């Protein structure tokens, strides 16, 4: 998936929808199994996100979950935050602020900037770790390119 590297969440959401079914317009939404498959999460995790209020999920006439494009976008966003080790409580705080509307943009920005700083620090640590590993590989006769 090309879109994930550039950070374009709407494009990534569109790409995930196409991965489900190239001709599907998402009119009826996606099933929990489809969302789990394309996002790399589990049905259990998706139900948990719904239960704690991170994502709103519609139900069809039979009571089955149906995920809209907006819900899929939110799940993609949440999975990336979790991948970067943002605590669930911080994600919950962010989602609650989103629900309160545009007046909370400064608080949301602060949450994202604070988390970005944590990620940046971890990336720097990982670069050092990679340099140490590359050095060891080269001392054992391997050919490492930085």
N, CA, C and O of each residue as an XYZ file, in Angstrom:
584
protein
N       0.832     -1.174      0.000
C       0.000      0.000      0.000
C       0.879      1.241      0.000
O       1.641      1.481      0.937
N       0.764      2.000     -1.035
C       1.619      3.158     -1.234
C       1.261      4.335     -0.342
O       2.157      5.043      0.116
N      -0.008      4.565     -0.084
C      -0.454      5.773      0.603
C       0.065      5.874      2.034
O       0.211      6.981      2.552
N       0.346      4.754      2.681
C       0.686      4.821      4.098
C       2.011      5.507      4.353
O       2.197      6.061      5.436
N       2.927      5.500      3.428
C       4.225      6.130      3.629
C       4.126      7.650      3.605
O       4.871      8.335      4.306
N       3.214      8.174      2.803
C       3.100      9.616      2.681
C       2.242     10.264      3.751
O       2.183     11.492      3.828
N       1.582      9.478      4.571
C       0.791     10.028      5.643
C      -0.564     10.559      5.217
O      -1.168     11.343      5.949
N      -1.055     10.159      4.064
C      -2.337     10.642      3.555
C      -3.435      9.691      4.000
O      -3.708      8.695      3.331
N      -4.071      9.999      5.139
C      -5.066      9.096      5.721
C      -6.274      8.875      4.817
O      -6.699      7.729      4.671
N      -6.857      9.920      4.196
C      -7.984      9.647      3.287
C      -7.594      8.729      2.126
O      -8.377      7.864      1.736
N      -6.397      8.908      1.574
C      -5.955      8.039      0.476
C      -5.764      6.611      0.974
O      -6.105      5.662      0.267
N      -5.231      6.447      2.167
C      -5.053      5.112      2.729
C      -6.406      4.455      2.968
O      -6.576      3.265      2.702
N      -7.360      5.217      3.462
C      -8.706      4.676      3.672
C      -9.299      4.209      2.353
O      -9.871      3.122      2.277
N      -9.164      5.027      1.312
C      -9.662      4.637     -0.014
C      -8.988      3.365     -0.498
O      -9.636      2.484     -1.062
N      -7.687      3.274     -0.276
C      -6.946      2.088     -0.704
C      -7.426      0.842      0.044
O      -7.549     -0.231     -0.546
N      -7.693      0.987      1.326
C      -8.195     -0.142      2.110
C      -9.578     -0.567      1.640
O      -9.877     -1.760      1.582
N     -10.420      0.401      1.303
C     -11.754      0.077      0.792
C     -11.633     -0.701     -0.510
O     -12.331     -1.696     -0.702
N     -10.756     -0.261     -1.409
C     -10.559     -0.973     -2.678
C     -10.021     -2.377     -2.438
O     -10.353     -3.302     -3.179
N      -9.200     -2.542     -1.416
C      -8.653     -3.865     -1.114
C      -9.762     -4.826     -0.701
O      -9.672     -6.028     -0.952
N     -10.802     -4.301     -0.071
C     -11.932     -5.152      0.329
C     -12.640     -5.694     -0.896
O     -12.922     -6.889     -0.977
N     -12.922     -4.841     -1.828
C     -13.662     -5.236     -3.022
C     -13.566     -4.077     -4.006
O     -14.156     -3.022     -3.773
N     -12.839     -4.254     -5.092
C     -12.585     -3.149     -6.012
C     -13.834     -2.483     -6.580
O     -13.765     -1.321     -6.982
N     -14.971     -3.171     -6.629
C     -16.162     -2.559     -7.209
C     -17.161     -2.096     -6.149
O     -18.219     -1.567     -6.489
N     -16.851     -2.283     -4.915
C     -17.781     -1.953     -3.836
C     -17.762     -0.453     -3.547
O     -16.693      0.149     -3.456
N     -18.920      0.137     -3.405
C     -18.999      1.570     -3.125
C     -19.144      1.870     -1.633
O     -19.269      3.036     -1.260
N     -19.131      0.901     -0.813
C     -19.256      1.007      0.638
C     -20.636      1.470      1.072
O     -20.816      1.893      2.214
N     -21.611      1.397      0.179
C     -22.962      1.826      0.511
C     -23.516      1.125      1.735
O     -24.133      1.769      2.584
N     -23.313     -0.168      1.847
C     -23.814     -0.925      2.991
C     -22.779     -1.067      4.095
O     -23.062     -1.674      5.127
N     -21.601     -0.526      3.901
C     -20.539     -0.629      4.889
C     -19.771     -1.932      4.765
O     -20.107     -2.806      3.966
N     -18.742     -2.034      5.567
C     -17.888     -3.220      5.592
C     -18.216     -4.058      6.817
O     -18.612     -3.533      7.857
N     -18.047     -5.356      6.682
C     -18.258     -6.247      7.825
C     -17.051     -6.168      8.758
O     -15.993     -5.666      8.380
N     -17.221     -6.660      9.955
C     -16.126     -6.669     10.919
C     -14.959     -7.512     10.404
O     -13.799     -7.170     10.634
N     -15.259     -8.610      9.711
C     -14.200     -9.464      9.160
C     -13.415     -8.722      8.086
O     -12.189     -8.823      8.031
N     -14.113     -7.977      7.234
C     -13.428     -7.219      6.182
C     -12.538     -6.136      6.777
O     -11.400     -5.954      6.343
N     -13.048     -5.427      7.758
C     -12.263     -4.366      8.388
C     -11.053     -4.958      9.103
O      -9.953     -4.411      9.015
N     -11.243     -6.059      9.804
C     -10.125     -6.711     10.489
C      -9.056     -7.122      9.488
O      -7.865     -6.925      9.726
N      -9.484     -7.691      8.372
C      -8.521     -8.154      7.371
C      -7.723     -7.004      6.771
O      -6.495     -7.077      6.706
N      -8.389     -5.958      6.338
C      -7.668     -4.893      5.637
C      -6.882     -3.981      6.564
O      -5.950     -3.313      6.117
N      -7.235     -3.936      7.845
C      -6.493     -3.080      8.766
C      -5.456     -3.844      9.578
O      -4.650     -3.238     10.283
N      -5.473     -5.164      9.484
C      -4.509     -5.959     10.234
C      -4.834     -6.049     11.718
O      -3.962     -6.362     12.528
N      -6.075     -5.779     12.075
C      -6.496     -5.908     13.466
C      -7.311     -7.190     13.607
O      -7.442     -7.963     12.658
N      -7.842     -7.398     14.769
C      -8.708     -8.556     14.981
C     -10.133     -8.076     15.245
O     -10.353     -6.920     15.608
N     -11.082     -8.964     15.060
C     -12.471     -8.638     15.375
C     -12.599     -8.281     16.858
O     -13.360     -7.384     17.223
N     -11.861     -8.978     17.695
C     -11.881     -8.689     19.134
C     -11.445     -7.247     19.397
O     -12.082     -6.531     20.169
N     -10.362     -6.830     18.753
C      -9.865     -5.463     18.920
C     -10.886     -4.451     18.429
O     -11.099     -3.426     19.076
N     -11.521     -4.724     17.295
C     -12.529     -3.809     16.758
C     -13.721     -3.681     17.701
O     -14.245     -2.586     17.901
N     -14.145     -4.799     18.275
C     -15.253     -4.744     19.235
C     -14.843     -3.948     20.481
O     -15.645     -3.201     21.042
N     -13.593     -4.119     20.902
C     -13.074     -3.370     22.049
C     -13.078     -1.869     21.756
O     -13.531     -1.079     22.584
N     -12.580     -1.473     20.591
C     -12.579     -0.056     20.219
C     -13.991      0.518     20.249
O     -14.203      1.647     20.693
N     -14.946     -0.264     19.777
C     -16.341      0.188     19.808
C     -16.833      0.297     21.252
O     -17.468      1.284     21.623
N     -16.539     -0.711     22.056
C     -17.024     -0.756     23.437
C     -16.511      0.424     24.265
O     -17.245      0.952     25.100
N     -15.262      0.845     24.045
C     -14.703      1.942     24.846
C     -14.928      3.304     24.194
O     -14.419      4.317     24.674
N     -15.689      3.329     23.102
C     -16.094      4.598     22.513
C     -15.132      5.224     21.527
O     -15.261      6.406     21.209
N     -14.167      4.459     21.034
C     -13.218      5.021     20.071
C     -13.793      5.127     18.668
O     -13.374      5.980     17.885
N     -14.748      4.265     18.351
C     -15.334      4.272     17.006
C     -16.825      3.960     17.108
O     -17.251      3.097     17.876
N     -17.599      4.687     16.314
C     -19.036      4.428     16.240
C     -19.298      3.485     15.076
O     -18.816      3.705     13.965
N     -20.060      2.442     15.340
C     -20.321      1.420     14.328
C     -21.826      1.249     14.180
O     -22.550      1.103     15.165
N     -22.282      1.269     12.934
C     -23.699      1.040     12.653
C     -23.991     -0.452     12.694
O     -23.080     -1.280     12.702
N     -25.266     -0.777     12.722
C     -25.721     -2.171     12.671
C     -26.704     -2.311     11.521
O     -27.473     -1.395     11.231
N     -26.671     -3.475     10.863
C     -27.663     -3.739      9.817
C     -28.938     -4.286     10.468
O     -29.024     -4.396     11.691
N     -29.917     -4.624      9.637
C     -31.212     -5.101     10.149
C     -31.075     -6.357     10.995
O     -31.884     -6.603     11.890
N     -30.045     -7.152     10.708
C     -29.825     -8.388     11.462
C     -28.959     -8.159     12.703
O     -28.670     -9.106     13.434
N     -28.546     -6.919     12.946
C     -27.740     -6.618     14.120
C     -26.243     -6.761     13.917
O     -25.475     -6.618     14.869
N     -25.815     -7.040     12.694
C     -24.378     -7.183     12.414
C     -23.734     -5.805     12.253
O     -24.348     -4.870     11.738
N     -22.497     -5.706     12.701
C     -21.776     -4.445     12.568
C     -21.521     -4.137     11.094
O     -21.181     -5.021     10.307
N     -21.694     -2.861     10.739
C     -21.335     -2.390      9.403
C     -20.503     -1.127      9.577
O     -20.940     -0.157     10.196
N     -19.315     -1.157      9.029
C     -18.361     -0.067      9.198
C     -18.413      0.872      8.000
O     -18.249      0.441      6.859
N     -18.639      2.145      8.261
C     -18.672      3.168      7.223
C     -17.242      3.570      6.851
O     -16.281      3.166      7.505
N     -17.124      4.362      5.800
C     -15.821      4.911      5.410
C     -15.224      5.713      6.573
O     -14.022      5.637      6.828
N     -16.059      6.476      7.272
C     -15.575      7.275      8.403
C     -15.064      6.374      9.526
O     -14.022      6.648     10.121
N     -15.795      5.307      9.811
C     -15.358      4.373     10.854
C     -14.049      3.710     10.456
O     -13.155      3.545     11.286
N     -13.935      3.328      9.184
C     -12.692      2.721      8.706
C     -11.536      3.703      8.851
O     -10.456      3.329      9.306
N     -11.758      4.953      8.469
C     -10.714      5.969      8.623
C     -10.293      6.134     10.067
O      -9.104      6.263     10.358
N     -11.256      6.131     10.977
C     -10.949      6.260     12.402
C     -10.138      5.060     12.875
O      -9.194      5.222     13.648
N     -10.489      3.861     12.424
C      -9.764      2.654     12.833
C      -8.334      2.685     12.310
O      -7.403      2.323     13.029
N      -8.151      3.113     11.070
C      -6.794      3.244     10.521
C      -5.989      4.202     11.395
O      -4.848      3.910     11.752
N      -6.574      5.330     11.735
C      -5.915      6.325     12.572
C      -5.550      5.730     13.932
O      -4.421      5.886     14.397
N      -6.489      5.060     14.556
C      -6.250      4.459     15.868
C      -5.152      3.405     15.792
O      -4.292      3.347     16.671
N      -5.170      2.569     14.751
C      -4.150      1.518     14.656
C      -2.761      2.120     14.488
O      -1.785      1.563     14.991
N      -2.656      3.246     13.792
C      -1.349      3.897     13.652
C      -0.908      4.508     14.980
O       0.273      4.461     15.323
N      -1.843      5.075     15.718
C      -1.491      5.596     17.039
C      -1.043      4.472     17.960
O      -0.075      4.630     18.703
N      -1.735      3.342     17.921
C      -1.344      2.200     18.750
C       0.004      1.638     18.305
O       0.824      1.251     19.137
N       0.232      1.593     16.992
C       1.518      1.130     16.473
C       2.660      1.981     17.027
O       3.763      1.486     17.258
N       2.382      3.247     17.233
C       3.394      4.156     17.771
C       3.369      4.199     19.302
O       3.978      5.075     19.916
N       2.665      3.254     19.903
C       2.594      3.090     21.361
C       1.872      4.213     22.100
O       2.146      4.450     23.276
N       0.956      4.906     21.429
C       0.148      5.873     22.172
C      -0.792      5.084     23.083
O      -1.472      4.166     22.625
N      -0.834      5.433     24.362
C      -1.723      4.721     25.285
C      -3.199      4.899     24.905
O      -3.603      5.945     24.397
N      -3.977      3.872     25.160
C      -5.408      3.908     24.868
C      -6.066      5.112     25.544
O      -6.912      5.769     24.938
N      -5.694      5.406     26.776
C      -6.335      6.530     27.475
C      -6.087      7.851     26.747
O      -6.957      8.722     26.751
N      -4.923      8.020     26.125
C      -4.652      9.234     25.352
C      -5.497      9.268     24.082
O      -5.985     10.323     23.678
N      -5.663      8.106     23.459
C      -6.503      8.029     22.261
C      -7.947      8.332     22.640
O      -8.645      9.039     21.912
N      -8.396      7.806     23.766
C      -9.755      8.097     24.230
C      -9.938      9.594     24.474
O     -10.960     10.172     24.104
N      -8.952     10.203     25.089
C      -9.018     11.644     25.335
C      -9.118     12.399     24.011
O      -9.922     13.322     23.878
N      -8.308     12.011     23.042
C      -8.321     12.655     21.733
C      -9.693     12.500     21.072
O     -10.255     13.477     20.577
N     -10.230     11.287     21.060
C     -11.528     11.024     20.427
C     -12.634     11.825     21.115
O     -13.516     12.361     20.445
N     -12.595     11.910     22.435
C     -13.595     12.714     23.148
C     -13.505     14.180     22.735
O     -14.528     14.846     22.576
N     -12.298     14.678     22.563
C     -12.129     16.062     22.114
C     -12.683     16.256     20.705
O     -13.308     17.277     20.417
N     -12.457     15.282     19.829
C     -13.004     15.357     18.472
C     -14.524     15.472     18.538
O     -15.125     16.277     17.827
N     -15.134     14.669     19.388
C     -16.597     14.681     19.516
C     -17.122     16.024     20.015
O     -18.260     16.394     19.727
N     -16.293     16.754     20.763
C     -16.712     18.054     21.287
C     -16.647     19.164     20.241
O     -17.201     20.243     20.449
N     -15.979     18.909     19.130
C     -15.995     19.878     18.038
C     -14.716     20.678     17.863
O     -13.700     20.440     18.516
N     -14.813     21.640     16.950
C     -13.649     22.418     16.531
C     -13.026     23.260     17.636
O     -11.851     23.617     17.544
N     -13.771     23.577     18.657
C     -13.215     24.387     19.743
C     -12.094     23.659     20.481
O     -11.346     24.279     21.237
N     -11.972     22.346     20.268
C     -10.948     21.552     20.963
C      -9.697     21.327     20.119
O      -8.806     20.579     20.522
N      -9.622     21.962     18.960
C      -8.456     21.761     18.087
C      -7.144     22.052     18.811
O      -6.206     21.270     18.656
N      -7.016     23.132     19.596
C      -5.739     23.365     20.286
C      -5.331     22.207     21.205
O      -4.155     21.847     21.265
N      -6.293     21.631     21.914
C      -5.978     20.508     22.795
C      -5.581     19.275     21.997
O      -4.670     18.544     22.387
N      -6.262     19.044     20.885
C      -5.918     17.903     20.033
C      -4.524     18.077     19.449
O      -3.740     17.130     19.391
N      -4.225     19.297     19.018
C      -2.899     19.587     18.475
C      -1.825     19.313     19.518
O      -0.778     18.748     19.205
N      -2.085     19.712     20.748
C      -1.122     19.475     21.823
C      -0.881     17.976     22.035
O       0.259     17.549     22.218
N      -1.941     17.191     22.011
C      -1.808     15.735     22.166
C      -0.940     15.167     21.051
O      -0.040     14.366     21.306
N      -1.211     15.580     19.812
C      -0.453     15.064     18.665
C       0.999     15.524     18.705
O       1.901     14.737     18.418
N       1.240     16.789     19.058
C       2.617     17.291     19.125
C       3.408     16.589     20.217
O       4.578     16.256     20.028
N       2.772     16.366     21.351
C       3.441     15.669     22.453
C       3.803     14.242     22.039
O       4.905     13.768     22.317
N       2.870     13.565     21.374
C       3.141     12.190     20.950
C       4.193     12.160     19.842
O       5.030     11.258     19.802
N       4.150     13.136     18.951
C       5.156     13.210     17.889
C       6.557     13.339     18.490
O       7.505     12.728     17.998
N       6.681     14.123     19.538
C       7.965     14.294     20.209
C       8.466     12.966     20.785
O       9.653     12.653     20.699
N       7.561     12.199     21.365
C       7.916     10.874     21.899
C       8.393      9.963     20.769
O       9.407      9.278     20.906
N       7.667      9.957     19.662
C       8.042      9.112     18.519
C       9.390      9.540     17.966
O      10.235      8.697     17.665
N       9.600     10.855     17.829
C      10.863     11.360     17.290
C      12.039     10.908     18.149
O      13.080     10.513     17.623
N      11.876     10.967     19.449
C      12.933     10.526     20.359
C      13.207      9.032     20.188
O      14.361      8.605     20.175
N      12.148      8.247     20.058
C      12.316      6.803     19.864
C      12.982      6.500     18.534
O      13.795      5.580     18.441
N      12.644      7.267     17.503
C      13.285      7.065     16.196
C      14.785      7.330     16.280
O      15.587      6.596     15.704
N      15.152      8.376     16.998
C      16.575      8.676     17.172
C      17.273      7.538     17.909
O      18.377      7.139     17.537
N      16.638      7.019     18.943
C      17.204      5.875     19.667
C      17.349      4.670     18.745
O      18.360      3.968     18.793
N      16.353      4.429     17.915
C      16.401      3.297     16.982
C      17.497      3.487     15.934
O      18.124      2.511     15.522
N      17.738      4.716     15.497
C      18.823      4.970     14.538
C      20.172      4.602     15.160
O      21.028      4.011     14.502
N      20.349      4.955     16.423
C      21.577      4.578     17.111
C      21.692      3.060     17.233
O      22.762      2.493     17.010
N      20.606      2.417     17.583
C      20.609      0.956     17.696
C      20.946      0.320     16.355
O      21.713     -0.642     16.304
N      20.389      0.839     15.280
C      20.681      0.322     13.944
C      22.151      0.522     13.590
O      22.775     -0.359     12.998
N      22.699      1.664     13.947
C      24.118      1.925     13.675
C      25.007      0.921     14.407
O      25.993      0.442     13.848
N      24.663      0.604     15.645
C      25.435     -0.378     16.418
C      25.342     -1.752     15.762
O      26.348     -2.451     15.639
N      24.152     -2.138     15.344
C      23.966     -3.434     14.683
C      24.728     -3.480     13.364
O      25.382     -4.478     13.061
N      24.647     -2.408     12.578
C      25.392     -2.352     11.316
C      26.893     -2.481     11.558
O      27.592     -3.157     10.804
N      27.387     -1.830     12.613
C      28.803     -1.922     12.942
C      29.183     -3.368     13.253
O      30.191     -3.870     12.758
N      28.376     -4.029     14.070
C      28.676     -5.419     14.420
C      28.646     -6.318     13.189
O      29.516     -7.174     13.025
N      27.656     -6.133     12.328
C      27.575     -6.934     11.103
C      28.819     -6.722     10.259
O      29.377     -7.677      9.719
N      29.255     -5.472     10.142
C      30.442     -5.206      9.320
C      31.698     -5.804      9.945
O      32.600     -6.223      9.219
N      31.778     -5.854     11.292
C      32.956     -6.449     11.922
C      32.997     -7.961     11.746
O      34.064     -8.570     11.826
N      31.832     -8.569     11.504
C      31.782    -10.000     11.248
C      31.944    -10.319      9.776
O      31.803    -11.473      9.372
N      32.236     -9.317      8.974
C      32.466     -9.556      7.554
C      31.255     -9.381      6.677
O      31.323     -9.619      5.471
N      30.153     -8.973      7.254
C      28.963     -8.691      6.446
C      29.130     -7.361      5.740
O      29.960     -6.539      6.129
N      28.355     -7.158      4.724
C      28.439     -5.916      3.965
C      27.211     -5.071      4.264
O      26.150     -5.284      3.677
N      27.349     -4.118      5.171
C      26.227     -3.243      5.541
C      26.344     -1.909      4.837
O      27.422     -1.320      4.756
N      25.243     -1.455      4.343
C      25.174     -0.111      3.781
C      24.263      0.715      4.683
O      23.107      0.349      4.898
N      24.776      1.828      5.214
C      23.946      2.636      6.122
C      22.738      3.241      5.446
O      21.957      3.942      6.090
